[in-house]
Amino acid sequence: MHKYTYGKNNTFFKKKAKKIGGVLLIVFGIGTLFYFFFPLFSFHLYLSSSFADVNIEAPIPKRFVIEGNNYIGNLLTSGISNVTTNYKDARNWFPDFQGTGINSEIVKEFTLSIPSQGIYNSKVSADDFDLSKHLVEYFTTSKNPVSKGTSVIFGHSTLPQWFDPKNYMTIFAHLHLIKDGDEIIVTVNGQDFHYKVFSISIMDSTNPNIFSQSFDNSYITLVTCTPPGTTWKRLVVRASLQQI
């Protein structure tokens, strides 16, 4: 009798373990699919509605969203890079770009404010690449952020509901809501310089036009990952210095 009871209980637990294992595999599979296809969901959740009434110079081409010859491959690559790449280090955002290096003539630190985003006096460093501690002027693309030329500034983004303007890991989570004409204020050595947004675009993460330079005025280019919560593409916001 005891052997029969033991055998019956053992069979019951085996069946239960198989059911639990099956459920866990299904959940894992669904989670994996969601993770790799999240860029598509994120685009429809956040960017489609946000950009509907924005004057965008180069909006996300539909082929990036639902068509594209290598659409699935792009999603998989984006998902894998989220796990394998340290995006706290700004140098990993565009590893093929060769910067000018650091020298004594460069303004190594200044602050940036975007009133429409609730961002005030955020530190920008041209001296190191740790995006968890500050924004980064990428490879000192301009010796002085207010001199003629273009200062390219990288910052982290994440899911919009986690936005905190004082947390550098979430500081640009609402950057997709910025509008043409919004003001960006750069403060260098206590002096404020006012810029106006004139271009909002989406670029491929390897597009060198992110670093394009113009020398007829002083320009600021803000760069972050998009859609929010992914590293799939780059949101590029350009602003020009307003002459007083």
Buried (B, 14 or more C-beta within 10 A) or exposed (E): EEEEEEEEEEEEEEEEEEEEEEEEEEEEEEEEEEEBBBBBEBBEBBBEEBBEEBEEEEBBEEEBBEEBEEBEEBBEBBBEBBEEEEBBBBBBBBEEBEBEEEEEEBBBBBBBBBEBBEBBEBEBBBEBBEBEEBBBBBBBBBBBBBEBBBBBBBBBBBBBEEBEBEEBBBBBBBBBBBEBEBBBBBBBEEEEBBBBBBBBBBBBBEBEEBBBEEEEEBBBBBBBBBBBBBBBBBBBBBBBBEEE
